[in-house]
Amino acid sequence: MAEITNVTEYEAIAKEKLPKMAYDYYASGAEDQWTLAENRNAFSRILFRPRILIDVSKIDMTTTVLGFKISMPIMIAPTAFQKMAHPEGEYATARAASAAGTIMTLSSWATSSVEEVASTGPGIRFFQLYVYKDRNVVAQLVRRAERAGFKAIALTVDTPRLGRREADIKNRFTLPPFLTLKNFEGLDLGKMDKADDSGLASYVAGQIDRTLSWKDVKWLQSITSMPILVKGVLTAEDTRIAIQSGAAGIIVSNHGARQLDYVPSTIMALEEVVKAAQGRLPVFLDGGVRRGTDVFKALALGASGIFIGRPVVFSLAAEGEAGVRKVLQMLRDEFELTMALSGCRSLSEITRNHIVTEWDAPKALPAARL
């Protein structure tokens, strides 16, 4: 196998290795998949304004997220069913994140439980939450995550119903028989039945609470001391309500383009959210990050950090824990190089002036002398 030199190369390897149903589940987006492509393409429309002749012999990429010190502003997004990609699944991802000195977010729909992930050793871990109709189930799960040492809840707010993912419908997607939703096993919600369309869509329709609203953010705060990140915000309006509702942070996310198609890419929605947040809470981004240059662009537009999803499952499928470690290392190295070549020695030196976007007013040129 030729040496892997960038994050994108893992997808082709994953496609070769995985059963079609599993690969399609990870890779696909909603409906026409316009947003799926746009999540990537939008980054290419942002250009750099590098500053030169700055001593960049020492570069500091460390940052803090909700008070936790991490080695770089690159973290792991929640992705479901990781044992479908590799037998070690979430265990491997947890170890890779810990080794890289960064945060892993565990999905509600993990194929390993919060306790199992905690058993892999120390590390800063967040827990992504889907709110089930049975609130006792939710309260129990949140308590278990807290007991297992998880440090924050990432509440997914863009999934009252599952987006229409046509590959999953064609494949009649369901979890392989040897896997369960480990966090729900003891609650008799761990199995996903076969359906005439996507088994996951049917499961969501049966179990996930469509009445979820802002008052439930308050309810969550009443049952846990963990800070709550609201994941799936794309507008200034919802940013302002998130602040009023006591959110500890916002993750600008379109669910990897898997929910509502034709929403903007997250990098395009980011600045609107950052401006509305007015520095009152940190704003993070997930969706489409495949290069260190993407990380820099997100930070230049005001993000406090980014989360990666698909690169984790694809590298996991290809090379297990070593693959995930390599993805984190490649992004780290590329980001450090981007900082150096832009003239930034710390994250605080990355500014809006280091990039130019198509919506920026053209810099006024001096009038030509006749």
N, C-alpha and C positions, 0 to 999 in steps of 0.2 A: 504493500500500500504506500502510495506516494505520501511524503510528509505533509501533514496538515499545516497550512500557514495562516488560515483565517477562519473565523467562526462559521461563515456561510457554508464552507465545504462539508461540514458535518451533516447537512440535510440530505445530500445525495447518498451518503453512506448509510444513514438511518433508513432511507427509502429502500435500499437494497436489502438491509438486514431485517426489517420489520414486516410482519404480515400486513397485507394491504389495509385491512380494517383499522389496525393500530396507527399506521403511518397517516392514513387519511384523516383520522380523528385529530391527531396532533397538528397536521399541516393546514387543514382547511379553515376557511373563514365562512361568513354568512353569505347566502344568496349569490350575487354576482361577484363577490370577493373584490369589489372595487376598493373598499377601505383596506383590505389585506395588502393589496399592492401599494396603496397610497401611504400606509404606515412606513413603508420603506422609501418610496419615491420622494416623499416630502423632504426627507433629510437632504436629498441631493440638490434641492433648490435653495439651500442655505450655504453661503460661502464664507470663507474666513477672511479676516483682516488682520493678518499676523503682525506683531510688533517685533522688531529686530534689535540686535546688539544689546540684549539683556543677558546678564549672567544667569544661565539656567543649569549650572553645574549641580545644584541641589533642588530637587523637586519634592514637594510634600503633597501627597494626595489624600491624607487622612481627613476624616470628617466625623461629626457626631450626628446620629439620627435618634431623635427622642431621648437625647442624653447618653446614648450608647456610642462608644468610640469604635469606629471601624476603619479598615485600612484604605478604603477607597469608596467613592460614591456609587459603586456598582453592586447591586444586591440581586437576590434571586426571588423572582415572582412565584406566586402559587400556580402550580400546574397539576392537574388531576392525574390519577392512575399511573404513577411513575414506574411501578413494577411491570406495567405493560411494555415499557421500553427496555427494562433490564431487571433481572431477578433481584438485584439489591435495591432498586428503586430509590425511595426517599432516604434510605440509610446512606447510600452513596452520595446523594446530593447534600445531605446534612454534613457529612464528613468533609466534602470538598469545600463547602461554604466556610466551615469552621477553620480549615487549613488556610484558606485565603483571607481569613480575618474579616469576613463580611456576614451579612444577615441572610438567613434563609426564611422564606415564608412558606409554611406548610398548608396545602390545600385541605379544606373540609373533606374533599373527596379523595384523600390520599389512600394509597394501598398499604400504608403503614400508619399505625396510630400515633397520637401525640406522645404517649408513653414510650413507644418503641423508638421514635426519633430522639426523644430526650436521652434514651439509653446509649446513644452513639457517642456521648461525651459532651464536653462543654461547648458552648456556642450561643450566639444571640439569635433567637428564633421568634418569628411572628407567626400568628395563626390566622389564616383566611377563613372567614365565616360566611356560610350560607344560612339564612334563617328559615328553619323548617316550620310547618304549620303548628306542630306540637312544640310549644315554647319550653316545656320541661326538658325536651331533648336538647334544645339550644342551651339552656341554663346549665345542664349537666356537662355538655361539651366544653363550654366556656370555663367552667370550674376545673375540668380535667386539664385543659390547656394551661391554665394558671398554675395549678399544682405541679404540672410537668416542667414549669420554669419558662414558659413562653412569656414574652415581654410586651406584646401588643396584639391587638385584633385588627385585621384588615377586613373591614366589612364590605363585601361586594354588593353594590347597589344597582347594578345595571342588568340584573337577571331575574325579574319577576316571572319571566317565562324564558325558555331557552331559545336562542336565535335559531333561524332556519339554516342548518348546515347540510347541504344537499348530499355531500359525500356520505355522511352518516345515515341519511335516509336510504340512499341506494344500498349501502352495506348492511342495513338493519343493525346499526352499531349496538353492541352490548359488551359488557366486561367479559374477558375470557373466564371460563368456568372455575379456574383455580384462584381467581382474585376476588377480593371483596372490598367494600368501602370500610376499611378497618376501624375508623372512628365510630361507625354506626353498627358494627357487628353485633354487639351485645344488646342493641336496641331494636333488633329485627328489621333494620333499615339498610343492612349492608349489602343486600343482593339487588341486582338490577334485572328485571325480567326482559325477555325478548319482546319486541313489539312489532307492529306492522310498519312502523317508521323507525326513528331513532329510539333505541331503548332508553337513552339518557334523557331525551326530550320527554318521554312518557314518565320517567322517574321524577323529573323536575315538576311536571304538571301535577303529579300526585302528591309530592312532598313539600315543595318550596312555597313559602307564603307570599302570595301575590298582594296581600294587603300591606306589606312592609312599607312604612312611611317614616318621616323624620321623627315622629314621636318614639319610634322603636330605637333610635339612636340614644335617646334619653333613657329608655328602658334598659338598654345594654349597659349604660353607665351606672345604672342602679344595681346591677348584679355583678359587676367586676371593677377592680381597681386598675386593670390594664388600660392604657390609652387606646383610643379608637381612631384608626385611619379609615377614611371613607374612600373606597376604591371604585372608580367608575364615573368620576365627575368630569364633565366636558364644557361647562358653561360658567360664566361669571355669576349668574343668578344662583345656581346651586352652590357655588363657592361661598357666597354670602350666607346662605342658609346653613351650610356646614359649620361655619364659624359660630353662628348663633346657637347651633345645636351642641356646641362644645366638642367638636371633633379636634383631635390632636394633630391631624395632618390630612392631606388630600393626596390621593394617587390619581393623576390624570390618566385614564385608561379607557380604551374602547373594547376591552376584553379580548385583546389580540385580534380585533376585527371579526369576532365570532358572534356578536349579538345583533346590533342594528347596522346594516350595511349603509353606506353613504353618510356616515358621520365622518367628520374630518379626521385626519391622522392625529395622533396624540401630540406630535411636535407642533402641529398647526394650532391645536386648541390650547397648548400650554401657556402662551403669553397672556391670553385673556384671563385664564384662571389665576396666574401669578399676580397680575395687576389687581384683580378683585380681592385677592388675599391680603394685599397691602402689608406683607411681612408678618401678619398676625399668626400664621401657622405655616409649617413647611409644606411645600408642594413637590411631589415626586412624579416621575413619568414612567409608564411602561408601554411597550408597543413599538416594534420595529427596530430596536437598537441592535445593530450587528457589528459596529465598529467603534473604536475609541473616539473617532471623530464625531460620531453620533452622541456619545456621552458628553463631549465638550460642548456641542451645539445646545443640548438640553440645559446644561448648567449656565451657558451664556444667556439663555432665554429665561433664567430664573429658577430652574429646578434645583432642589437640594440633593437630588440623587436620582438614579434610575434603577429599574428592575428588568431583568431579562427572563423570558419564559421559554419560548421554543428552542433557543440555543441550548438550554439545559436538557430538555428531553431528547433532542437530536444527538447531542454529544454523549448523553447517557446511553442511548441505544447503540451508538458506535463503539464506545470505549469504557462504559461504566464510570466509576468514580474518577478515573484518570482523565476521561474526556471532559467531565464537568470542570475539573481542576484546570485543564488546558484552556477551556473557554474563558474562565475567569482570568487566567494569566495573560492570554492573548489580548483581551479587552483592556486589562490593566496596562500592559506594555504599550498598546496603541494609544491609550489615553494619555499616558505619561509623555509619549513622543509628541502627541498633538499639543500638549501644554508647552513643552520645550520649544517647539517650532512656532508657537503663537506668542512666546515671550511671557508665559505665566508660570510662576514658581509655587503657587499655592492656589487652592480653590477660590480663595477670596480675590485673587487677581484676575479671575475669569470674568469679563464684563460683557455687557450688550454690545460694546464697541468692537469686540473681537470677531463679530459676525455681521454679515449683511444679508437681509432677506428681501424677497421680491416685494414685500409690502412696506419696506422702508422708503421714506421720502428720499428722492435722489439728493445727494449732497450738493448743495448749491455751488456752482462753479463761478469764479469771478467773471464778470461780464467781459466779453471780448472787446479789445480796444480797436476802433476802426482807424 
